[in-house]
Amino acid sequence: MDSEQIIKTIESCRQQAIVCRALDGAHLDGLFRQNEDNVYYRFLYYLAGALKPDLMAELGVCEGRCTAHLAAGWPEGRVLAVDPEYHGMLDRNALTVYENVDFRQCRSDDEVMLGTVKDRSVGLLFVDSVHNLPHVLTEMRYWLPKMQPGAPVIFDDLDYFWSMANLLDVLPLQHKGRLEGLHVHGFGYALAEPDVHLEFERTGGEELTVTWWRGDGERQSQRVPG
């Protein structure tokens, strides 16, 4: 699919999630009933099924409710679920239910784990880890090269911490936007460009200087609150 088709698919899945009354199976519906504000669980289910990626990655797993929806949405794809903490409900919610979940207990920038992920192999990335701009920019620095060109990167909690409000503005990607109606703390997407490189440094108490370039191209910088 080209970028326009992928964006239309994302929007279609957003609408499906909002109007959905139940999914196929009591397990997923039970997980949703635990927190019905998280309409994005069902969005991830539909998006995984629509895109059918061989490899999906989730940064920030917590108790595995999103993990379960990704795994169930496309059972033939592998879900690489990354979190430095192991949460007690993860087994019951996802690991013992879906054979296609590969849980890694480590940070999302762990070099050993990243070394097992081929460049341009991830067809869907869900970012739900530490909700501040420096952390997510660090994840984009390491994970954009792992993404297939045009594959969606989905972001949770854009409104959770003040610096996250700048994320979509500062990401130097051509296709990005918010997804309304999926979570009270904000939700959004960007389409990956694996040749985009990111660096940043703190140049003030609450200011970051973000530098980016494409391939071997010219570097550009922007100062943003962070």
N, C-alpha and C positions, 0 to 999 in steps of 0.2 A: 504494500500500500504506500502511496505517496503521502506527503504531509497533510494535504487537504483531506484525504480519506481517513487518516488516523485521527485528525481533529474531529471529524464528523462521527467517527466511531466512539471517541471519548464522550462527546455530547450525547450520543444515543444511549450509552451505558449510564450516564448520569441521570437521564430521564427515566430509564428503566428502574434504576435503584430507588428513585423517589416514589414511584407509583407501586413498587413491588409490595405485595401483601405477604408472600411466603416464597421461600426457595424450595428446591427439590431436596427434602430431607429434614427430619426433626432436629438433627444435630446443629446445623447452621442456624435454623430458626431459633433454637434455644440460646445460642450464643448471641444472636441479635437482641433477644428479649432482655438480656442482661444489661444492655445499654442502647436503647432505641434512638438516642441522639446520634449514634454513629452509623448514619445511613451509608457512609463510605464503605462499610463492610461489604454490602451488596454491590456497590459500584465496582469494587475490586474483583468480586466474583464474576460479574458480567464482562469486565474488561479483559480479564484473563481468558475467558471463553471466547471472546471476540478476536483477540490477537493471536491466541494459540502459540505463545512463545516457548521455545525449547527450555529457556532458562529465565526464571524470574528471581529477583533479589529483593529482600526486605531488610531495611536497616532500622533496628529497633523493633523488638518482637513482643516484649512484655508477656502477656499470658497466651498469646498465640491465636487470638480471634481473627485477626487479619490474615495470619498465616493459613488458617483453616479455609478461609474464603478464597484465597489465591489458589491453594492446592486443589480445592473442590471445583473451582471454576474451570481449570484446565488440568485434569489428572495426568495427562501425558507429558506435561512439562515439569521441570524440577524447580522447587522453591528453595533458594538459598536464604535461610533465615539467620540473621546475624545480630547478636546481642551479647554484651559482656556479662550480663546477669542471667541466671537461670531462674525463672519464675515457676512457682509450684504448680500452677494450672496448665502449664505448657504441654505436658504429656497428655493430659486428659482432653485438652482442647484441640490439639493438632498432631503431636508426634506419634501417638499410638493409633490415630485414626486415619492418617493419610501417609501412604508409603512414599510419596514424592516430595516430602519435606526433608531438607538437609540442614539441620541446626548447627551453627558454629558459635560456640561461646567465646567471643572475642570482640574487640573493638572493630568498628567498620573500617578503620585505617590500618588494621593489622597486616603487616607485610607478608607473613606466611599465608594467611587466608587469601589475600589479594593475589598472591602468586598462583593460586589454584584456579583463578577465574581468567579465562582467555579474553584478550582484547576483542571488542566488538562482538561479544557473545550474549549479552544480557538484553532480552527483548522487552522487559518491563521492570522498572525499579520503583519501589515504594519507600520513601524517606520519612521515618516516624521515630527518630531517635532523640537527640537533645535539641530542643526547639529554640536555638539562637543562631544568629547569622554566621558567626565565625565557624561554629561546628558544621553547619550545613554546607558552607563554602568549602571546608576541608573535605567533606564527603564528595562534593562535586569534583574537586580536584583529582581525587583518586578513582572515582567511579565513572566519570564521563568517558574515559578511554575504554572502559569495559562495555559500554553500551553499543548496541547496533545503531547505525545512523537512522535518525527519525523515531527511535523507540521512545515511548513515554516515560518520563520521570514524574512521579506523583508525589506531591508534598502535603503532609498534614500539618495542622496547627500554624497556619500563616499569621494568625492573630493572637497566638498564645503569649509570645514574648515580644516586646516592642521592636527589637531589631529585625525580627522575622518579616515585618511589614515591608522591608526593603529588598527581600530576596528576589522577587520576580523582576524588579527594576534593575538590579545589579547583574543578574545572570546574563551573559552576552550571547543568548540563544535567540534565534529568529522567531520561534513559535512558542508562545507561553501564555498563560492566562489563569484566572481564578475559576473555580468550579463551585457555584453556589448551591446551597441546599443539601450539602453532604455532611457538614460538621459545623457545630456552633463556633468552633475555634478557627475556622477558615480552612480552605482546601484549594489546591492549584496543581498545575501541570506545566511541563516544558518538554519539548521534543529534543532528544539528545543530538549533539553534534560532537562525535568523538575526537575530532581534530582541534577542538577548542581547549586551550590550556589556561589554567587559573592559578594565580598566586595572590596572596594578600598579606598585609602587615598592619599592625595597629600603629597609627600615626598620631593618635591623640587619645585622651581618656575614653571617649565614646565614639571614636572615629576609626574607620578602616580605609586603607588605600587598596583597592582591588585592581589587579593587573591581569589582562588577558590577551591572548593572541591565537590566531588560527594557523596551524601547521608551522611553517617557518616565517610567517608574516610579521608585520610590524606590531609592536606591543602598544597597548592602550591602557590608560589608567583612569580610575574614577574614585573619588573620595565619597564615602557614604557613612551615615550614622550606623554604628554597630557595637 
